[in-house]
Amino acid sequence: MKIMPKYVYECTNCGAELEVVHSMKEKLKDCEECDTIESLRRIPSFSFLREDPASSRSPGRKVKDFIEESRDELKKERRNLQKKEYNDV
């Protein structure tokens, strides 16, 4: 499986922005929004995450923390939805 990078382009004519996934060899030039030829410019973007090397949390701990945070958010959302159902009746 190939992983294709995501690029962000901006039209110099109409200002439209679009995100496109394509190979590194490709480069878009024409805006589909305003049909202007050679009006797209690539906006530099960084699509990777860099971890702080000083981070001492293990991957297992990160997963556990994420699960706990998600569980807490789900409980809050469940309570909010239950209150809303009773208020709407």
PDB file with SEQRES, HELIX, SHEET and CRYST1 records, atoms N, CA, C and O in Angstrom:
SEQRES   1 A   89  MET LYS ILE MET PRO LYS TYR VAL TYR GLU CYS THR ASN          
SEQRES   2 A   89  CYS GLY ALA GLU LEU GLU VAL VAL HIS SER MET LYS GLU          
SEQRES   3 A   89  LYS LEU LYS ASP CYS GLU GLU CYS ASP THR ILE GLU SER          
SEQRES   4 A   89  LEU ARG ARG ILE PRO SER PHE SER PHE LEU ARG GLU ASP          
SEQRES   5 A   89  PRO ALA SER SER ARG SER PRO GLY ARG LYS VAL LYS ASP          
SEQRES   6 A   89  PHE ILE GLU GLU SER ARG ASP GLU LEU LYS LYS GLU ARG          
SEQRES   7 A   89  ARG ASN LEU GLN LYS LYS GLU TYR ASN ASP VAL                  
HELIX    1 AA1 PRO A   59  ASP A   88  1                                  30    
SHEET    1 AA1 3 GLU A  17  VAL A  21  0                                        
SHEET    2 AA1 3 LYS A   6  CYS A  11 -1                                        
SHEET    3 AA1 3 LEU A  40  ILE A  43 -1                                        
CRYST1    1.000    1.000    1.000  90.00  90.00  90.00 P 1           1          
ATOM      1  N   MET A   1       0.848  -1.171   0.000  1.00  0.00           N  
ATOM      2  CA  MET A   1       0.000   0.000   0.000  1.00  0.00           C  
ATOM      3  C   MET A   1       0.894   1.235   0.000  1.00  0.00           C  
ATOM      4  O   MET A   1       1.821   1.344   0.802  1.00  0.00           O  
ATOM      5  N   LYS A   2       0.603   2.165  -0.912  1.00  0.00           N  
ATOM      6  CA  LYS A   2       1.332   3.424  -0.971  1.00  0.00           C  
ATOM      7  C   LYS A   2       0.612   4.470  -0.145  1.00  0.00           C  
ATOM      8  O   LYS A   2      -0.615   4.561  -0.165  1.00  0.00           O  
ATOM      9  N   ILE A   3       1.384   5.254   0.577  1.00  0.00           N  
ATOM     10  CA  ILE A   3       0.822   6.370   1.322  1.00  0.00           C  
ATOM     11  C   ILE A   3       1.134   7.629   0.536  1.00  0.00           C  
ATOM     12  O   ILE A   3       2.295   7.940   0.271  1.00  0.00           O  
ATOM     13  N   MET A   4       0.090   8.344   0.170  1.00  0.00           N  
ATOM     14  CA  MET A   4       0.255   9.549  -0.629  1.00  0.00           C  
ATOM     15  C   MET A   4       0.213  10.771   0.283  1.00  0.00           C  
ATOM     16  O   MET A   4      -0.599  10.833   1.206  1.00  0.00           O  
ATOM     17  N   PRO A   5       1.081  11.736   0.028  1.00  0.00           N  
ATOM     18  CA  PRO A   5       1.057  12.957   0.839  1.00  0.00           C  
ATOM     19  C   PRO A   5      -0.121  13.849   0.490  1.00  0.00           C  
ATOM     20  O   PRO A   5      -0.650  13.798  -0.620  1.00  0.00           O  
ATOM     21  N   LYS A   6      -0.524  14.667   1.453  1.00  0.00           N  
ATOM     22  CA  LYS A   6      -1.626  15.605   1.255  1.00  0.00           C  
ATOM     23  C   LYS A   6      -1.034  16.988   1.034  1.00  0.00           C  
ATOM     24  O   LYS A   6      -0.144  17.419   1.767  1.00  0.00           O  
ATOM     25  N   TYR A   7      -1.536  17.678   0.018  1.00  0.00           N  
ATOM     26  CA  TYR A   7      -1.059  19.018  -0.314  1.00  0.00           C  
ATOM     27  C   TYR A   7      -2.204  20.016  -0.222  1.00  0.00           C  
ATOM     28  O   TYR A   7      -3.359  19.678  -0.483  1.00  0.00           O  
ATOM     29  N   VAL A   8      -1.874  21.237   0.147  1.00  0.00           N  
ATOM     30  CA  VAL A   8      -2.852  22.317   0.214  1.00  0.00           C  
ATOM     31  C   VAL A   8      -2.479  23.329  -0.866  1.00  0.00           C  
ATOM     32  O   VAL A   8      -1.331  23.763  -0.965  1.00  0.00           O  
ATOM     33  N   TYR A   9      -3.474  23.695  -1.671  1.00  0.00           N  
ATOM     34  CA  TYR A   9      -3.270  24.671  -2.735  1.00  0.00           C  
ATOM     35  C   TYR A   9      -4.184  25.863  -2.506  1.00  0.00           C  
ATOM     36  O   TYR A   9      -5.253  25.743  -1.907  1.00  0.00           O  
ATOM     37  N   GLU A  10      -3.742  27.019  -2.997  1.00  0.00           N  
ATOM     38  CA  GLU A  10      -4.557  28.223  -2.953  1.00  0.00           C  
ATOM     39  C   GLU A  10      -4.568  28.837  -4.343  1.00  0.00           C  
ATOM     40  O   GLU A  10      -3.539  28.908  -5.014  1.00  0.00           O  
ATOM     41  N   CYS A  11      -5.749  29.282  -4.766  1.00  0.00           N  
ATOM     42  CA  CYS A  11      -5.889  29.932  -6.061  1.00  0.00           C  
ATOM     43  C   CYS A  11      -5.533  31.412  -5.899  1.00  0.00           C  
ATOM     44  O   CYS A  11      -6.072  32.096  -5.030  1.00  0.00           O  
ATOM     45  N   THR A  12      -4.633  31.890  -6.736  1.00  0.00           N  
ATOM     46  CA  THR A  12      -4.239  33.298  -6.674  1.00  0.00           C  
ATOM     47  C   THR A  12      -5.305  34.203  -7.285  1.00  0.00           C  
ATOM     48  O   THR A  12      -5.264  35.421  -7.112  1.00  0.00           O  
ATOM     49  N   ASN A  13      -6.259  33.606  -7.998  1.00  0.00           N  
ATOM     50  CA  ASN A  13      -7.318  34.397  -8.622  1.00  0.00           C  
ATOM     51  C   ASN A  13      -8.537  34.559  -7.708  1.00  0.00           C  
ATOM     52  O   ASN A  13      -8.967  35.681  -7.436  1.00  0.00           O  
ATOM     53  N   CYS A  14      -9.094  33.436  -7.233  1.00  0.00           N  
ATOM     54  CA  CYS A  14     -10.330  33.507  -6.450  1.00  0.00           C  
ATOM     55  C   CYS A  14     -10.107  33.279  -4.956  1.00  0.00           C  
ATOM     56  O   CYS A  14     -11.021  33.511  -4.165  1.00  0.00           O  
ATOM     57  N   GLY A  15      -8.910  32.829  -4.547  1.00  0.00           N  
ATOM     58  CA  GLY A  15      -8.613  32.621  -3.138  1.00  0.00           C  
ATOM     59  C   GLY A  15      -9.078  31.290  -2.581  1.00  0.00           C  
ATOM     60  O   GLY A  15      -8.931  31.038  -1.385  1.00  0.00           O  
ATOM     61  N   ALA A  16      -9.633  30.437  -3.419  1.00  0.00           N  
ATOM     62  CA  ALA A  16     -10.116  29.131  -2.954  1.00  0.00           C  
ATOM     63  C   ALA A  16      -8.943  28.287  -2.462  1.00  0.00           C  
ATOM     64  O   ALA A  16      -7.852  28.329  -3.030  1.00  0.00           O  
ATOM     65  N   GLU A  17      -9.185  27.520  -1.398  1.00  0.00           N  
ATOM     66  CA  GLU A  17      -8.186  26.595  -0.884  1.00  0.00           C  
ATOM     67  C   GLU A  17      -8.708  25.181  -1.035  1.00  0.00           C  
ATOM     68  O   GLU A  17      -9.895  24.923  -0.836  1.00  0.00           O  
ATOM     69  N   LEU A  18      -7.813  24.260  -1.390  1.00  0.00           N  
ATOM     70  CA  LEU A  18      -8.218  22.873  -1.498  1.00  0.00           C  
ATOM     71  C   LEU A  18      -7.104  21.967  -1.030  1.00  0.00           C  
ATOM     72  O   LEU A  18      -5.921  22.262  -1.202  1.00  0.00           O  
ATOM     73  N   GLU A  19      -7.504  20.859  -0.434  1.00  0.00           N  
ATOM     74  CA  GLU A  19      -6.574  19.835   0.009  1.00  0.00           C  
ATOM     75  C   GLU A  19      -6.672  18.671  -0.956  1.00  0.00           C  
ATOM     76  O   GLU A  19      -7.762  18.182  -1.255  1.00  0.00           O  
ATOM     77  N   VAL A  20      -5.519  18.233  -1.439  1.00  0.00           N  
ATOM     78  CA  VAL A  20      -5.488  17.179  -2.443  1.00  0.00           C  
ATOM     79  C   VAL A  20      -4.441  16.147  -2.033  1.00  0.00           C  
ATOM     80  O   VAL A  20      -3.372  16.492  -1.529  1.00  0.00           O  
ATOM     81  N   VAL A  21      -4.765  14.884  -2.258  1.00  0.00           N  
ATOM     82  CA  VAL A  21      -3.817  13.811  -2.014  1.00  0.00           C  
ATOM     83  C   VAL A  21      -3.324  13.330  -3.367  1.00  0.00           C  
ATOM     84  O   VAL A  21      -4.108  12.875  -4.199  1.00  0.00           O  
ATOM     85  N   HIS A  22      -2.019  13.434  -3.582  1.00  0.00           N  
ATOM     86  CA  HIS A  22      -1.428  12.942  -4.822  1.00  0.00           C  
ATOM     87  C   HIS A  22       0.042  12.656  -4.614  1.00  0.00           C  
ATOM     88  O   HIS A  22       0.591  12.947  -3.551  1.00  0.00           O  
ATOM     89  N   SER A  23       0.681  12.090  -5.616  1.00  0.00           N  
ATOM     90  CA  SER A  23       2.094  11.739  -5.483  1.00  0.00           C  
ATOM     91  C   SER A  23       2.957  12.997  -5.453  1.00  0.00           C  
ATOM     92  O   SER A  23       2.509  14.087  -5.809  1.00  0.00           O  
ATOM     93  N   MET A  24       4.191  12.821  -5.025  1.00  0.00           N  
ATOM     94  CA  MET A  24       5.101  13.955  -4.926  1.00  0.00           C  
ATOM     95  C   MET A  24       5.457  14.522  -6.301  1.00  0.00           C  
ATOM     96  O   MET A  24       5.821  15.692  -6.414  1.00  0.00           O  
ATOM     97  N   LYS A  25       5.355  13.711  -7.326  1.00  0.00           N  
ATOM     98  CA  LYS A  25       5.724  14.152  -8.677  1.00  0.00           C  
ATOM     99  C   LYS A  25       4.661  15.041  -9.304  1.00  0.00           C  
ATOM    100  O   LYS A  25       4.963  15.853 -10.179  1.00  0.00           O  
ATOM    101  N   GLU A  26       3.423  14.891  -8.860  1.00  0.00           N  
ATOM    102  CA  GLU A  26       2.329  15.690  -9.422  1.00  0.00           C  
ATOM    103  C   GLU A  26       2.330  17.094  -8.843  1.00  0.00           C  
ATOM    104  O   GLU A  26       2.815  17.329  -7.737  1.00  0.00           O  
ATOM    105  N   LYS A  27       1.776  18.022  -9.615  1.00  0.00           N  
ATOM    106  CA  LYS A  27       1.578  19.380  -9.118  1.00  0.00           C  
ATOM    107  C   LYS A  27       0.391  19.967  -9.872  1.00  0.00           C  
ATOM    108  O   LYS A  27       0.372  20.003 -11.103  1.00  0.00           O  
ATOM    109  N   LEU A  28      -0.597  20.423  -9.111  1.00  0.00           N  
ATOM    110  CA  LEU A  28      -1.770  21.024  -9.726  1.00  0.00           C  
ATOM    111  C   LEU A  28      -1.456  22.452 -10.139  1.00  0.00           C  
ATOM    112  O   LEU A  28      -0.674  23.140  -9.481  1.00  0.00           O  
ATOM    113  N   LYS A  29      -2.071  22.896 -11.235  1.00  0.00           N  
ATOM    114  CA  LYS A  29      -1.831  24.247 -11.721  1.00  0.00           C  
ATOM    115  C   LYS A  29      -3.116  25.023 -11.938  1.00  0.00           C  
ATOM    116  O   LYS A  29      -3.151  26.236 -11.731  1.00  0.00           O  
ATOM    117  N   ASP A  30      -4.181  24.333 -12.357  1.00  0.00           N  
ATOM    118  CA  ASP A  30      -5.415  25.005 -12.755  1.00  0.00           C  
ATOM    119  C   ASP A  30      -6.474  24.901 -11.660  1.00  0.00           C  
ATOM    120  O   ASP A  30      -6.681  23.837 -11.078  1.00  0.00           O  
ATOM    121  N   CYS A  31      -7.144  26.031 -11.390  1.00  0.00           N  
ATOM    122  CA  CYS A  31      -8.196  26.074 -10.377  1.00  0.00           C  
ATOM    123  C   CYS A  31      -9.507  25.586 -10.981  1.00  0.00           C  
ATOM    124  O   CYS A  31      -9.953  26.086 -12.013  1.00  0.00           O  
ATOM    125  N   GLU A  32     -10.118  24.599 -10.322  1.00  0.00           N  
ATOM    126  CA  GLU A  32     -11.409  24.082 -10.785  1.00  0.00           C  
ATOM    127  C   GLU A  32     -12.564  24.962 -10.332  1.00  0.00           C  
ATOM    128  O   GLU A  32     -13.647  24.909 -10.913  1.00  0.00           O  
ATOM    129  N   GLU A  33     -12.343  25.773  -9.297  1.00  0.00           N  
ATOM    130  CA  GLU A  33     -13.403  26.650  -8.785  1.00  0.00           C  
ATOM    131  C   GLU A  33     -13.722  27.772  -9.764  1.00  0.00           C  
ATOM    132  O   GLU A  33     -14.885  28.013 -10.088  1.00  0.00           O  
ATOM    133  N   CYS A  34     -12.680  28.458 -10.232  1.00  0.00           N  
ATOM    134  CA  CYS A  34     -12.912  29.611 -11.110  1.00  0.00           C  
ATOM    135  C   CYS A  34     -12.426  29.364 -12.537  1.00  0.00           C  
ATOM    136  O   CYS A  34     -12.463  30.273 -13.367  1.00  0.00           O  
ATOM    137  N   ASP A  35     -11.971  28.140 -12.829  1.00  0.00           N  
ATOM    138  CA  ASP A  35     -11.495  27.756 -14.165  1.00  0.00           C  
ATOM    139  C   ASP A  35     -10.353  28.638 -14.671  1.00  0.00           C  
ATOM    140  O   ASP A  35     -10.254  28.900 -15.870  1.00  0.00           O  
ATOM    141  N   THR A  36      -9.501  29.090 -13.767  1.00  0.00           N  
ATOM    142  CA  THR A  36      -8.348  29.890 -14.166  1.00  0.00           C  
ATOM    143  C   THR A  36      -7.150  28.972 -14.363  1.00  0.00           C  
ATOM    144  O   THR A  36      -6.881  28.106 -13.530  1.00  0.00           O  
ATOM    145  N   ILE A  37      -6.441  29.161 -15.453  1.00  0.00           N  
ATOM    146  CA  ILE A  37      -5.298  28.321 -15.801  1.00  0.00           C  
ATOM    147  C   ILE A  37      -4.053  28.826 -15.074  1.00  0.00           C  
ATOM    148  O   ILE A  37      -3.788  30.027 -15.014  1.00  0.00           O  
ATOM    149  N   GLU A  38      -3.301  27.881 -14.528  1.00  0.00           N  
ATOM    150  CA  GLU A  38      -2.044  28.131 -13.827  1.00  0.00           C  
ATOM    151  C   GLU A  38      -2.167  29.182 -12.721  1.00  0.00           C  
ATOM    152  O   GLU A  38      -1.339  30.086 -12.607  1.00  0.00           O  
ATOM    153  N   SER A  39      -3.216  29.043 -11.912  1.00  0.00           N  
ATOM    154  CA  SER A  39      -3.431  30.003 -10.835  1.00  0.00           C  
ATOM    155  C   SER A  39      -3.240  29.402  -9.443  1.00  0.00           C  
ATOM    156  O   SER A  39      -3.358  30.108  -8.441  1.00  0.00           O  
ATOM    157  N   LEU A  40      -2.945  28.107  -9.376  1.00  0.00           N  
ATOM    158  CA  LEU A  40      -2.790  27.468  -8.063  1.00  0.00           C  
ATOM    159  C   LEU A  40      -1.345  27.544  -7.600  1.00  0.00           C  
ATOM    160  O   LEU A  40      -0.405  27.362  -8.373  1.00  0.00           O  
ATOM    161  N   ARG A  41      -1.204  27.822  -6.301  1.00  0.00           N  
ATOM    162  CA  ARG A  41       0.118  27.758  -5.689  1.00  0.00           C  
ATOM    163  C   ARG A  41       0.021  26.841  -4.484  1.00  0.00           C  
ATOM    164  O   ARG A  41      -0.975  26.839  -3.759  1.00  0.00           O  
ATOM    165  N   ARG A  42       1.056  26.078  -4.288  1.00  0.00           N  
ATOM    166  CA  ARG A  42       1.073  25.132  -3.177  1.00  0.00           C  
ATOM    167  C   ARG A  42       1.445  25.874  -1.906  1.00  0.00           C  
ATOM    168  O   ARG A  42       2.409  26.639  -1.870  1.00  0.00           O  
ATOM    169  N   ILE A  43       0.655  25.632  -0.859  1.00  0.00           N  
ATOM    170  CA  ILE A  43       0.912  26.234   0.440  1.00  0.00           C  
ATOM    171  C   ILE A  43       1.704  25.225   1.259  1.00  0.00           C  
ATOM    172  O   ILE A  43       1.285  24.075   1.392  1.00  0.00           O  
ATOM    173  N   PRO A  44       2.841  25.636   1.809  1.00  0.00           N  
ATOM    174  CA  PRO A  44       3.615  24.692   2.623  1.00  0.00           C  
ATOM    175  C   PRO A  44       2.785  24.199   3.801  1.00  0.00           C  
ATOM    176  O   PRO A  44       2.135  24.988   4.488  1.00  0.00           O  
ATOM    177  N   SER A  45       2.811  22.914   4.024  1.00  0.00           N  
ATOM    178  CA  SER A  45       2.095  22.334   5.163  1.00  0.00           C  
ATOM    179  C   SER A  45       2.926  21.205   5.734  1.00  0.00           C  
ATOM    180  O   SER A  45       3.700  20.556   5.031  1.00  0.00           O  
ATOM    181  N   PHE A  46       2.752  20.993   6.998  1.00  0.00           N  
ATOM    182  CA  PHE A  46       3.479  19.941   7.683  1.00  0.00           C  
ATOM    183  C   PHE A  46       2.463  18.946   8.208  1.00  0.00           C  
ATOM    184  O   PHE A  46       1.664  19.271   9.086  1.00  0.00           O  
ATOM    185  N   SER A  47       2.490  17.759   7.683  1.00  0.00           N  
ATOM    186  CA  SER A  47       1.479  16.774   8.036  1.00  0.00           C  
ATOM    187  C   SER A  47       2.009  15.688   8.958  1.00  0.00           C  
ATOM    188  O   SER A  47       1.454  14.591   9.018  1.00  0.00           O  
ATOM    189  N   PHE A  48       3.071  15.990   9.669  1.00  0.00           N  
ATOM    190  CA  PHE A  48       3.579  14.999  10.597  1.00  0.00           C  
ATOM    191  C   PHE A  48       3.555  15.560  12.008  1.00  0.00           C  
ATOM    192  O   PHE A  48       3.553  16.773  12.217  1.00  0.00           O  
ATOM    193  N   LEU A  49       3.536  14.662  12.954  1.00  0.00           N  
ATOM    194  CA  LEU A  49       3.564  15.046  14.360  1.00  0.00           C  
ATOM    195  C   LEU A  49       4.932  14.693  14.916  1.00  0.00           C  
ATOM    196  O   LEU A  49       5.446  13.597  14.691  1.00  0.00           O  
ATOM    197  N   ARG A  50       5.494  15.604  15.619  1.00  0.00           N  
ATOM    198  CA  ARG A  50       6.795  15.365  16.223  1.00  0.00           C  
ATOM    199  C   ARG A  50       6.607  15.294  17.725  1.00  0.00           C  
ATOM    200  O   ARG A  50       6.036  16.197  18.336  1.00  0.00           O  
ATOM    201  N   GLU A  51       7.083  14.233  18.302  1.00  0.00           N  
ATOM    202  CA  GLU A  51       6.971  14.057  19.745  1.00  0.00           C  
ATOM    203  C   GLU A  51       8.147  14.718  20.432  1.00  0.00           C  
ATOM    204  O   GLU A  51       9.255  14.785  19.899  1.00  0.00           O  
ATOM    205  N   ASP A  52       7.878  15.193  21.603  1.00  0.00           N  
ATOM    206  CA  ASP A  52       8.936  15.749  22.424  1.00  0.00           C  
ATOM    207  C   ASP A  52       9.820  14.593  22.881  1.00  0.00           C  
ATOM    208  O   ASP A  52       9.336  13.659  23.520  1.00  0.00           O  
ATOM    209  N   PRO A  53      11.109  14.648  22.560  1.00  0.00           N  
ATOM    210  CA  PRO A  53      11.979  13.533  22.960  1.00  0.00           C  
ATOM    211  C   PRO A  53      12.055  13.358  24.469  1.00  0.00           C  
ATOM    212  O   PRO A  53      12.387  12.277  24.954  1.00  0.00           O  
ATOM    213  N   ALA A  54      11.754  14.406  25.205  1.00  0.00           N  
ATOM    214  CA  ALA A  54      11.804  14.308  26.664  1.00  0.00           C  
ATOM    215  C   ALA A  54      10.564  13.616  27.225  1.00  0.00           C  
ATOM    216  O   ALA A  54      10.483  13.356  28.426  1.00  0.00           O  
ATOM    217  N   SER A  55       9.604  13.321  26.361  1.00  0.00           N  
ATOM    218  CA  SER A  55       8.375  12.685  26.825  1.00  0.00           C  
ATOM    219  C   SER A  55       8.691  11.295  27.374  1.00  0.00           C  
ATOM    220  O   SER A  55       9.336  10.480  26.714  1.00  0.00           O  
ATOM    221  N   SER A  56       8.230  11.049  28.577  1.00  0.00           N  
ATOM    222  CA  SER A  56       8.549   9.772  29.218  1.00  0.00           C  
ATOM    223  C   SER A  56       7.377   8.805  29.181  1.00  0.00           C  
ATOM    224  O   SER A  56       7.472   7.691  29.697  1.00  0.00           O  
ATOM    225  N   ARG A  57       6.272   9.226  28.573  1.00  0.00           N  
ATOM    226  CA  ARG A  57       5.107   8.340  28.537  1.00  0.00           C  
ATOM    227  C   ARG A  57       5.315   7.249  27.494  1.00  0.00           C  
ATOM    228  O   ARG A  57       5.691   7.526  26.355  1.00  0.00           O  
ATOM    229  N   SER A  58       5.074   6.036  27.888  1.00  0.00           N  
ATOM    230  CA  SER A  58       5.196   4.915  26.969  1.00  0.00           C  
ATOM    231  C   SER A  58       3.966   4.880  26.069  1.00  0.00           C  
ATOM    232  O   SER A  58       2.935   5.459  26.412  1.00  0.00           O  
ATOM    233  N   PRO A  59       4.060   4.204  24.916  1.00  0.00           N  
ATOM    234  CA  PRO A  59       2.885   4.102  24.041  1.00  0.00           C  
ATOM    235  C   PRO A  59       1.684   3.493  24.757  1.00  0.00           C  
ATOM    236  O   PRO A  59       0.550   3.923  24.545  1.00  0.00           O  
ATOM    237  N   GLY A  60       1.927   2.502  25.596  1.00  0.00           N  
ATOM    238  CA  GLY A  60       0.828   1.884  26.342  1.00  0.00           C  
ATOM    239  C   GLY A  60       0.152   2.866  27.275  1.00  0.00           C  
ATOM    240  O   GLY A  60      -1.069   2.849  27.425  1.00  0.00           O  
ATOM    241  N   ARG A  61       0.943   3.722  27.903  1.00  0.00           N  
ATOM    242  CA  ARG A  61       0.394   4.723  28.820  1.00  0.00           C  
ATOM    243  C   ARG A  61      -0.405   5.765  28.048  1.00  0.00           C  
ATOM    244  O   ARG A  61      -1.447   6.223  28.519  1.00  0.00           O  
ATOM    245  N   LYS A  62       0.076   6.143  26.865  1.00  0.00           N  
ATOM    246  CA  LYS A  62      -0.638   7.112  26.028  1.00  0.00           C  
ATOM    247  C   LYS A  62      -2.005   6.562  25.635  1.00  0.00           C  
ATOM    248  O   LYS A  62      -3.003   7.282  25.670  1.00  0.00           O  
ATOM    249  N   VAL A  63      -2.046   5.283  25.260  1.00  0.00           N  
ATOM    250  CA  VAL A  63      -3.310   4.655  24.881  1.00  0.00           C  
ATOM    251  C   VAL A  63      -4.254   4.605  26.071  1.00  0.00           C  
ATOM    252  O   VAL A  63      -5.440   4.908  25.941  1.00  0.00           O  
ATOM    253  N   LYS A  64      -3.737   4.227  27.216  1.00  0.00           N  
ATOM    254  CA  LYS A  64      -4.562   4.156  28.424  1.00  0.00           C  
ATOM    255  C   LYS A  64      -5.125   5.528  28.774  1.00  0.00           C  
ATOM    256  O   LYS A  64      -6.303   5.644  29.111  1.00  0.00           O  
ATOM    257  N   ASP A  65      -4.293   6.573  28.699  1.00  0.00           N  
ATOM    258  CA  ASP A  65      -4.750   7.939  28.981  1.00  0.00           C  
ATOM    259  C   ASP A  65      -5.840   8.365  28.001  1.00  0.00           C  
ATOM    260  O   ASP A  65      -6.836   8.972  28.395  1.00  0.00           O  
ATOM    261  N   PHE A  66      -5.646   8.046  26.728  1.00  0.00           N  
ATOM    262  CA  PHE A  66      -6.640   8.396  25.720  1.00  0.00           C  
ATOM    263  C   PHE A  66      -7.969   7.703  25.995  1.00  0.00           C  
ATOM    264  O   PHE A  66      -9.028   8.321  25.889  1.00  0.00           O  
ATOM    265  N   ILE A  67      -7.916   6.437  26.344  1.00  0.00           N  
ATOM    266  CA  ILE A  67      -9.136   5.686  26.642  1.00  0.00           C  
ATOM    267  C   ILE A  67      -9.857   6.297  27.840  1.00  0.00           C  
ATOM    268  O   ILE A  67     -11.079   6.445  27.818  1.00  0.00           O  
ATOM    269  N   GLU A  68      -9.110   6.653  28.884  1.00  0.00           N  
ATOM    270  CA  GLU A  68      -9.730   7.248  30.067  1.00  0.00           C  
ATOM    271  C   GLU A  68     -10.362   8.605  29.746  1.00  0.00           C  
ATOM    272  O   GLU A  68     -11.469   8.896  30.199  1.00  0.00           O  
ATOM    273  N   GLU A  69      -9.662   9.434  28.968  1.00  0.00           N  
ATOM    274  CA  GLU A  69     -10.209  10.740  28.580  1.00  0.00           C  
ATOM    275  C   GLU A  69     -11.478  10.566  27.742  1.00  0.00           C  
ATOM    276  O   GLU A  69     -12.464  11.278  27.932  1.00  0.00           O  
ATOM    277  N   SER A  70     -11.437   9.615  26.820  1.00  0.00           N  
ATOM    278  CA  SER A  70     -12.602   9.358  25.965  1.00  0.00           C  
ATOM    279  C   SER A  70     -13.772   8.849  26.791  1.00  0.00           C  
ATOM    280  O   SER A  70     -14.914   9.245  26.561  1.00  0.00           O  
ATOM    281  N   ARG A  71     -13.502   7.988  27.735  1.00  0.00           N  
ATOM    282  CA  ARG A  71     -14.548   7.444  28.593  1.00  0.00           C  
ATOM    283  C   ARG A  71     -15.225   8.566  29.383  1.00  0.00           C  
ATOM    284  O   ARG A  71     -16.450   8.602  29.494  1.00  0.00           O  
ATOM    285  N   ASP A  72     -14.415   9.487  29.935  1.00  0.00           N  
ATOM    286  CA  ASP A  72     -14.969  10.617  30.684  1.00  0.00           C  
ATOM    287  C   ASP A  72     -15.829  11.502  29.787  1.00  0.00           C  
ATOM    288  O   ASP A  72     -16.908  11.937  30.191  1.00  0.00           O  
ATOM    289  N   GLU A  73     -15.355  11.771  28.568  1.00  0.00           N  
ATOM    290  CA  GLU A  73     -16.126  12.591  27.626  1.00  0.00           C  
ATOM    291  C   GLU A  73     -17.449  11.917  27.263  1.00  0.00           C  
ATOM    292  O   GLU A  73     -18.483  12.578  27.166  1.00  0.00           O  
ATOM    293  N   LEU A  74     -17.411  10.602  27.064  1.00  0.00           N  
ATOM    294  CA  LEU A  74     -18.633   9.870  26.728  1.00  0.00           C  
ATOM    295  C   LEU A  74     -19.642   9.907  27.878  1.00  0.00           C  
ATOM    296  O   LEU A  74     -20.844  10.041  27.649  1.00  0.00           O  
ATOM    297  N   LYS A  75     -19.153   9.787  29.109  1.00  0.00           N  
ATOM    298  CA  LYS A  75     -20.055   9.860  30.258  1.00  0.00           C  
ATOM    299  C   LYS A  75     -20.727  11.222  30.339  1.00  0.00           C  
ATOM    300  O   LYS A  75     -21.931  11.307  30.582  1.00  0.00           O  
ATOM    301  N   LYS A  76     -19.959  12.289  30.137  1.00  0.00           N  
ATOM    302  CA  LYS A  76     -20.524  13.645  30.158  1.00  0.00           C  
ATOM    303  C   LYS A  76     -21.556  13.818  29.049  1.00  0.00           C  
ATOM    304  O   LYS A  76     -22.628  14.381  29.273  1.00  0.00           O  
ATOM    305  N   GLU A  77     -21.236  13.341  27.876  1.00  0.00           N  
ATOM    306  CA  GLU A  77     -22.157  13.475  26.745  1.00  0.00           C  
ATOM    307  C   GLU A  77     -23.429  12.671  26.994  1.00  0.00           C  
ATOM    308  O   GLU A  77     -24.523  13.134  26.669  1.00  0.00           O  
ATOM    309  N   ARG A  78     -23.304  11.477  27.563  1.00  0.00           N  
ATOM    310  CA  ARG A  78     -24.465  10.646  27.871  1.00  0.00           C  
ATOM    311  C   ARG A  78     -25.392  11.359  28.855  1.00  0.00           C  
ATOM    312  O   ARG A  78     -26.611  11.364  28.682  1.00  0.00           O  
ATOM    313  N   ARG A  79     -24.791  11.967  29.902  1.00  0.00           N  
ATOM    314  CA  ARG A  79     -25.601  12.717  30.876  1.00  0.00           C  
ATOM    315  C   ARG A  79     -26.317  13.886  30.213  1.00  0.00           C  
ATOM    316  O   ARG A  79     -27.494  14.128  30.482  1.00  0.00           O  
ATOM    317  N   ASN A  80     -25.610  14.614  29.345  1.00  0.00           N  
ATOM    318  CA  ASN A  80     -26.219  15.749  28.647  1.00  0.00           C  
ATOM    319  C   ASN A  80     -27.378  15.308  27.763  1.00  0.00           C  
ATOM    320  O   ASN A  80     -28.413  15.973  27.702  1.00  0.00           O  
ATOM    321  N   LEU A  81     -27.196  14.188  27.084  1.00  0.00           N  
ATOM    322  CA  LEU A  81     -28.266  13.691  26.216  1.00  0.00           C  
ATOM    323  C   LEU A  81     -29.464  13.217  27.025  1.00  0.00           C  
ATOM    324  O   LEU A  81     -30.606  13.426  26.617  1.00  0.00           O  
ATOM    325  N   GLN A  82     -29.218  12.580  28.169  1.00  0.00           N  
ATOM    326  CA  GLN A  82     -30.323  12.127  29.007  1.00  0.00           C  
ATOM    327  C   GLN A  82     -31.112  13.316  29.537  1.00  0.00           C  
ATOM    328  O   GLN A  82     -32.342  13.270  29.574  1.00  0.00           O  
ATOM    329  N   LYS A  83     -30.431  14.371  29.945  1.00  0.00           N  
ATOM    330  CA  LYS A  83     -31.112  15.575  30.424  1.00  0.00           C  
ATOM    331  C   LYS A  83     -31.921  16.203  29.304  1.00  0.00           C  
ATOM    332  O   LYS A  83     -33.038  16.670  29.529  1.00  0.00           O  
ATOM    333  N   LYS A  84     -31.378  16.219  28.121  1.00  0.00           N  
ATOM    334  CA  LYS A  84     -32.066  16.835  26.996  1.00  0.00           C  
ATOM    335  C   LYS A  84     -33.347  16.069  26.650  1.00  0.00           C  
ATOM    336  O   LYS A  84     -34.378  16.675  26.359  1.00  0.00           O  
ATOM    337  N   GLU A  85     -33.278  14.741  26.683  1.00  0.00           N  
ATOM    338  CA  GLU A  85     -34.479  13.953  26.381  1.00  0.00           C  
ATOM    339  C   GLU A  85     -35.589  14.246  27.369  1.00  0.00           C  
ATOM    340  O   GLU A  85     -36.746  14.371  26.969  1.00  0.00           O  
ATOM    341  N   TYR A  86     -35.268  14.360  28.652  1.00  0.00           N  
ATOM    342  CA  TYR A  86     -36.289  14.625  29.650  1.00  0.00           C  
ATOM    343  C   TYR A  86     -36.831  16.037  29.543  1.00  0.00           C  
ATOM    344  O   TYR A  86     -38.016  16.268  29.787  1.00  0.00           O  
ATOM    345  N   ASN A  87     -35.991  16.968  29.187  1.00  0.00           N  
ATOM    346  CA  ASN A  87     -36.438  18.371  29.042  1.00  0.00           C  
ATOM    347  C   ASN A  87     -37.318  18.567  27.823  1.00  0.00           C  
ATOM    348  O   ASN A  87     -38.201  19.425  27.835  1.00  0.00           O  
ATOM    349  N   ASP A  88     -37.096  17.787  26.766  1.00  0.00           N  
ATOM    350  CA  ASP A  88     -37.869  17.943  25.535  1.00  0.00           C  
ATOM    351  C   ASP A  88     -39.236  17.294  25.609  1.00  0.00           C  
ATOM    352  O   ASP A  88     -40.109  17.618  24.803  1.00  0.00           O  
ATOM    353  N   VAL A  89     -39.450  16.379  26.561  1.00  0.00           N  
ATOM    354  CA  VAL A  89     -40.716  15.652  26.646  1.00  0.00           C  
ATOM    355  C   VAL A  89     -41.810  16.485  27.221  1.00  0.00           C  
ATOM    356  O   VAL A  89     -42.939  16.013  27.357  1.00  0.00           O  
TER     357      VAL A  89                                                      
END                                                                             
